[in-house]
Amino acid sequence: MKALADIDGVSQLRILDLCGSSVTFESVKMVLKVCINICRLNLTSCRALPRGIKRNYQTVDEVLTLRQQINDGKFDDNNPD
């Protein structure tokens, strides 16, 4: 995941399927921050992710909503929401 995010310039990555992987929340945050062109993201069955984030984001709007929720701290450990 770090290699995907460590790209000089803007990443052209548009679709990322991580279904069933052990990807971490920090890695997802990093990729979403750097890979601004992602329009589909599959996080179903990713055991290391917080509850509520493990789903298939199939549209640009869904990915944008996820980005905003992460930026707002919705999935942080100390957030009661």
Summary of the structure (lengths in Angstrom):
residues: 81
radius of gyration: 11.9
end to end distance: 27.3
largest distance: 36.1
contacts: 197
relative contact order: 0.19
helix: 32%
strand: 10%
